[in-house]
């Protein structure tokens, strides 16, 4: 298979952010860098000003994570969800949300965890008064008091305080105390740095591209199967379909194109092609980021036909030629002269051999391959209840054609 490398770089102007997505980083270090350098006054019209200022004054962030079997941290992404920093961990049915203890309510902790949580979440009208205070031992050996609250949304949150931070372990539908007992903590410093602006837009843009944005990742060979067509498709999709969701400058780089090969009798399914590219993201003086490779699959045009169409007494057989995972409907219609006697429709998957009984008086038989209807699996039908989208030319047998 030949792979063509495309040297063309496609550049566009900056796109405006919506009001306003959360900042998502791939690593803790990226989150720390963003907190240290983003413009507190201008980014998203000052939405994060208090958040950024508080953490810079604190000079650190607390990271909550779980260990993988090989001893590495399992953090897959980090999100600034005001007032929390949310840590997503691979393979764990819980996310860790951490916020600074509010100074104006800190004295309430001397009375009880309940009083503090009631004050913090008074706007949400969450009442912790009747919930029991429980104890758990963390992985580092420390014992903490915690409260579990079930929410109408199905979320089950466990709350506790650790070294000046409120920790909320967010679980869904099922609570497991192991998610408290196995949590690990580390603190990372936030060093003083000059505000560079733009890094938040770069991080948001990458998240949109890499996670859920690139949903149109499959096209048909019939519509697009040249490098120019795929270049235009990728650029247009980013600009028109989701482009308003991020505010970084961007350009498409590092492209590779493999054309799809249409199906044949020997290989009915054909061979899919692909167009792979990355997006370089930048904004003002912020650090540039390159996305992971994004791929558009070019679905090969299948070869579809009917072969070995035979009639023996009151039975007909036919082989369907199509991709192994493709299902269409084979319709067999029998006639006496010009009068229709019977119609049978059977789902045919891959290269199935189909057998059908027909009336003995039939002197003419036709076979049609139709696109399968998704809503109803028709096993026996009349001619007009099928999807009228022929997949190949009709085949016909006339009496004595097979030596009768």
Buried (B, 14 or more C-beta within 10 A) or exposed (E): EEEEEBEEEBEEEBBEBEEBBBBBBBEBEBBBBBBBBBBBEEBBEEBBBEBBEBBBEBEBBBBBBBBBEEEEBBBBBBBBBEBBBBBBBEEBEBBBBBBBBBEEBEEBBEEBBBBBBBEBBEEEEBEBEEBEEBEBEBEEEEEBBBBBBEEEEEEBBBBBBBEEBBBBBBBBEEBBBEBBEBBBBEEBEBEEEEBBBBBBBBBBBBBBBBEEBBEEEEBEBEEBBEBEBBBEBBBEBBBEEBBEBBBBBBBBBBBBBBBBBBBEEEBBBBBBBBBBBBBBBBBBEBBEBEBEEBBBBBBBBBBBBBEEBBBEEEEBBBBBBBBEEBBBBBBBBBBEEEEBBBBBBBBBBBBBEBEBEBEEEBBBBBBBBBBBBEEEEBEEBEEEEBBEEBBBEEBBBEEEEEEE
